[in-house]
Amino acid sequence: MRNEIYDTDFVLQKVQPSLLGLMDGSVSTLAPLFAAAELTADAHKAFFVGLAASVGAGISMGLAEALSDDGRVTGRGRPVVRGTITGLATVLGGMLHTLPFLIGDIHVALYLAYAVVVIELIAIAYLRFRYMGTPLAKTIVQVIVGGGIVFAVGLWLGTVGGGF
């Protein structure tokens, strides 16, 4: 249960699109990024895969949010604002764990990226708890399990692909 009451418009028009983007960016970019790191063993190539996945996902999510409704019926606010917030948050969510791959050493980059992913997922869980009223333990389990599955799939596909 939330301790504070938040303005419904603020939550619907700013927090929810931000969370949507952060969650999508953080989770949807994991598989391509870590598969590329595993397949290439090259930090800079993995970085550009993560960059492409983050920007592509940001554009896609921003457009999807902006085109989902005009906000009149749902009260979710202006579509362009919601779409921009969602798109930028998606890029941010994807780039946070992509940035470590600017480090030339693939092993250092991977360990740093793993730590960033854990921090991202915990931060998302906290934001869901704080603004959406989701019980903290429940949201941590949901976010960590979901992110963990996508992360494992990315590593697995990178390993399988490396065998070809």
Buried (B, 14 or more C-beta within 10 A) or exposed (E): EEEEEBEEEEBBBBBBBBBBBBBBBBBBBBBBBBBBBBBBBBBBBBBEBBBBBBBBBBBBBBBBBBEBBEBEEEEBBEBEBBBBBBBBBBBBBBBBBBBBBEBEEBEEBBEBBBEBBBEBBBBBBBBBBBBBEBEEEEBBEBBBEBBBEBBEBBBBBBEEEEEE
